[in-house]
């Protein structure tokens, strides 16, 4: 059971790190949103501009919360 918890924690860390890397990269926000939208389209998920902005906002908020919790 402990190994499963470590594995889930690892996967969560990878996901948060990947999102942080995408959102904090030194690239224009529009370019980042387009890359995220393209990755989602490849997986069959279609979002309009408003939905994409909401998704990016939610991810940014979660990353901020995770960073505050880590401190």
Secondary structure as the mmCIF struct_conf table of DSSP 4:
data_model
#
loop_
_struct_conf.conf_type_id
_struct_conf.id
_struct_conf.beg_label_comp_id
_struct_conf.beg_label_asym_id
_struct_conf.beg_label_seq_id
_struct_conf.end_label_comp_id
_struct_conf.end_label_asym_id
_struct_conf.end_label_seq_id
HELX_RH_AL_P HELX_RH_AL_P1 UNK A 2 UNK A 24
BEND BEND1 UNK A 25 UNK A 27
HELX_RH_AL_P HELX_RH_AL_P2 UNK A 29 UNK A 42
TURN_TY1_P TURN_TY1_P1 UNK A 43 UNK A 44
HELX_RH_AL_P HELX_RH_AL_P3 UNK A 49 UNK A 70
#
